[in-house]
Amino acid sequence: MLSVSCGASSLARLKGFEKLTPVDEALRTFFETVKPKRLDPVTVPIHEALGRITAQDIKAEKDLPPFNRSAVDGYSLKAEDTTNASQFHPKTLQLTQKEAILEGEAKTIWTGNPLPNGADAVVMLEHVRRLDHEIKVEAQVTPGENVSKKGEDVQKGQVAVKTGTRLRPQHLGLVAALERTTISVVEKPRIAILATGNELAELGKKPKANQIVDTNRLVLSNMCHELGGETVDLGVARDDESEIGAKIRQGLEKAHLVITTGGTSTGESDLVPLVVSKIGKPGVIVHGVALRPGMPTALAVLDAKPVFVLSGNPVAAMVGFEVFVRPLILSLLGVKDELRPMLKAKLTRRVAGALGRRVFLRVLVSRKGDEFLAEPIRVTGSGMLSSMTRANGYVVIPENREGLEEGEMVLVSLFDNVKVEA
């Protein structure tokens, strides 16, 4: 039974959410309030740039390749000297070591070597029979064949890598080919993460009776790292207003944004939204979102910094991160078009939606022959982390759908590899 001393404010919270904000409206309102700007550029060595976001266009200061070069191992020559050459009617050319190729001559060349003056093509080794001082060419080549032309890869002054690109190994290889040893990238967003709740025990410490190990900080921290952020661990706060407030203030001092988990519903011990609004203005601007899982999510702004109050349930916290935190971090990084890989798959069974709420359905996508199948993961709540380890993607069920039908083609956002069935 509820104690009389809980007070009117606690009773009000226990009534539940009177209104849920649609997801798109919550996002729009939040971003209009935060007005996120890309963080400052920093210069890093190319060997430390993998996964970082470019802060400016990387332009070529030279042609790449810087000269006409061979694309294969073979013999450089004049293409006209091979006219009508075949296995049965080979053309004989004299081998030379001179710098320039004359009519009727050929010179050994290896992949990447500059094309000698006078040569305009390369015939592959496989199409040549070599004798002592001459070769028999058994295939006709055309001008430019098997030749990488000067500037064919990147021309001087051309943008090789655009601003806002997440640097992959191939980008770094191209930048290295341009003889760049450093790259201007966007500063890493710092994200402070706090878990709240008397029921939580720190990982590595033996939980007391009725306690569970906190996993949300670990999971959310790694989701931040995947995007290119770095995290500040605020630890676990008890269900105490002063302790929660002190840790959030600490996070605001050290980080670009703060994430809390737990204490965001409407129960007596769900204190975080109340504490957040006491710290500064404008405080909580959205609390209660038409989202499943993740309904009790709250979005706030303090000292022009975003604060995300996510559910304590692990999967609901991950969905809240996916919907709200991910786009904010990408905005701070200056990334505008980084979507998860998507594919269309056939749903293997009917699933119910929730009219008025956007549902994130966890699925396991597999390929059988030429067909992709999406099997919904059976769950009983938003606290089952195993539902995420068994899934490799999610399907969004819109607010206006009662469910999805068996055999329906759905768009899956992937966060892991696709399983291939025999």
Protein Blocks (a to p, Z undefined) as FASTA:
>chain_A
ZZfklojmlmmmmnopfbdcdfklmmmmmmmmnopacdddddddfklmgoiacfbdcddf
bdcdfbdcdfbdcddddfklmgoiafklccdddddfbfbdcehiacdddehiacdehiab
dcdfklcccdfkbccdfbdcdehiapacehklpcghiafbdghiacdfklmmmmmmnopa
bdcdddddddddddedjkbccehiacdehiacdfklmmmmmmmmmnopacddebjadddf
klmmmmmmmmmmmmmbdcdeejilmbfklmklmmmmmmpcebjabgciaddehklpccdd
eehiacddddfbfklmmmmmmmmmmmmmmmmnopaklccdddddddfbdcdddehiacdd
ddddddehjbccddddddfbjklmklmmmpgbdcdddfkbgbdcehiacddddfbdcddd
ZZ
